[in-house]
Amino acid sequence: MSAVPPPARRTGRPRSPEADRAILDATRAALVELGWGKLTMGDVAARARVAKTTLYRRWANKNELVVDAVAALFDDHLELPDLGSLQADVEGVVLRFAALLERPETKTALMAVVAESTRDDALRERIRGAIVDRQKRLVLLGRERAQARGELPREEDPSAAARTADLIFDVIAGAVVHRTLVSAEPVDRAWARGFATLLIGGLRA
């Protein structure tokens, strides 16, 4: 009886975190300079100094690439500070979120993919999975801290708790994005304080 041959080894180079970061950085820089319409995979590859085939092994098209470039910004720069109270925590994350949205690469990339997603259901799903669902972790963490401090009641029904988490996320994200990118008004400490007071009052009602 012949021996079973070992599984074939995969060919090709493994993914490089350094190359991925260079590609995502190049994508955001190109988007700011060129805009969505003129952005191409070839331009990103040239800026990142990688072969165009390297991009297509990782991302099927520029829609996927730009969403991941935006998601990386949120992952790298948006955290929930632990400042000792729910009021302070909400104010802190609102100010950080607004500061992130003020960055030209974030503003340009986010507005571009959101506009494009109105005509592309697959892109909308990718935005939900790569950005929205991942950033909801901040809401879950903040609520857990507040409940541990006794600042918010616990919801025993998991479905109701999930709906509340979605509502909190939508209220925070919607208000800050509208204030920063639509109204073009500043999100300063006074605005963040008033917003946090209004939000927490609603949660406790």
N, C-alpha and C positions, 0 to 999 in steps of 0.2 A: 504494500500500500504506500503510495507516494505521499510525502509530507505536504501539508497545506502550505503554499507559499505565503510569505509575510505580506501584509497589505502594502500596496504601492505607496511610496512617499509622495507627498504633495510637492509639486514643483512651484517655482516662483518665490519671490521674496515675501517675508511676512510683513504685515503692516507696520509702519514706523510711526510712533506718536509724534516724533519731530516733523516728519513729512506732513502728517495730517494737520498739525498746528500751523505749519507754513502755508498750506493750502487754504485753510480757513482764514488766516490773517490776510492772505492775498485776495481772497474772495471779497472780504469786507472793504479792503482798500480799493479794489477795482470798482466795486459798486458805488462807493462814494464819488470816485472820479468820473466814471462812465455812465452811471445810471443803469436801471434794469434793462432797458431796451438794447443797449450797446454791449452789455456784459456777455462774454462768451467763455466757454470752457477753455478754449485755446489761450485767451488772454490771462486767465487765472493760472494755467499751467506755466506760461512764460514767466509770470511774476513770481511764482513759487519755485521756479527752476526744477520742474519735474516734467516728465513726459505726459502728453495728453492722455495716453492710455492709462496712466496711473490714476488720473481722476476718474475715468470711466470704470475702472475696476472697483472704485469706492462709491461713486454716485452715478446714477443713470442719466441725470440731466442737471441743468443749472438750478432748477427749482429745489431739488433735494439738497444740492450743495449749499445754496443760500440759507435754507432753513437750518441746516446743521451749523452754519457759520453764526447765525443768530443765537441758536441754542447754546453754543459754546460760550458766548458772551454772558448769557444769563447764568450758566453753570459756574463760570469763573468769578463773576462779580456780584451776584445777588445772594446774600445770606441774611438770615434773621438774627439780629443781635439779641443777646440775652441781657436786658437792661434792668431786670428785677420786677417789672410790672407789665401788664398787658398794654396799658396806655403807652408806656415808653417803647415797648417792642414794636407796636404798630407804627408809631411815629418814626422809629428808626428804619424800618423796612420801607416805608413810604418814601422817605428821603433818599435812601439808597436806590430804590427803583427809579425815582425821578432823575437822579444823577446819571444812572445808566442810560436812560432814554435820551438824555441831553447829548450824549456822545454822538458825533456825526455818523460813525459806522453803525451804531445801533439804530438810530433814527431812520437812516436811509434804508437799511436792510429790512427792518421790521415793516415800515410802510410799504415797501415794494412787495414783500411776500404776502402781506395781508391783502393788498389790492389785487394781486394775481390770483389769490385763492378764491376770490369771488367768482372766478370762471373755471376753477380747477378743483374738483372734489377731492382728488387724491392729494393735492397739495394741502388742502384744508385739514385732511386727516393727519398728514405728516406734521403740520404745525401743532395740532392737538397733542399728538404723541410725544414729539421732541421738545416742545416748549411748555404748553399749558399743563399737561399731566405731570411733567417733571417738576414744575415750579409750585404745584399744589402742595408739595412736601412742606413748604414754608408755612402754609396755613395749618396743616396738620400738626406741625411741630409747635407753632405758636399757641394753638388751642390746647394741646396737651400740657404745655407749661402753665397756661392760665388755669386750667382745671386742677392741676396739681397744687397751685397756690390758693385755690378756692375762689378765684375771680370769676369763673364761669361754671355753670352746672354741667354735669356729664349727661349726655344723651344715651339712654340705654338701647334705643332702637338703632341698629347700624344703618338702616336705610335713611332714617331721619338725620343721623349724624353726617352721612355722606352728602345729603342735600344741603345741609347747613354749611359744610366745608366748601361745596361748589359755590354757594351764594356768597360767602365771605370772599373767596378768590375773585369772583366776577365783579363784586363791588369795588374791591381794592384795585384790581387791574383796570377795570373800566374807568374809574374816576381818575386815576393817575395818568393813564394813556390819553384820555380826553383832555385833561388839564394841560399836559405837557405838549402833546403832538397836534391836537385839534385847536384848542383855545390859545395855545402858545402863551400861557400864563405861568408865572413861577410857582414852583412847589417849595415854599420856604417853611421854616419851623412853625410859624403861626398857622399856615394852612394845614400842615400835617397834624398839628395839635387839634385843630377844630374838626378835621376829618376823623381822627382817631376817637375823639369824644363822641361824635355822632354815631360811628360804627359800633362802639362798645355799648353805648346806650341802647341801641337797637338789639344787640345780642342779649343784653340782660333783661330786656322788657318781657 
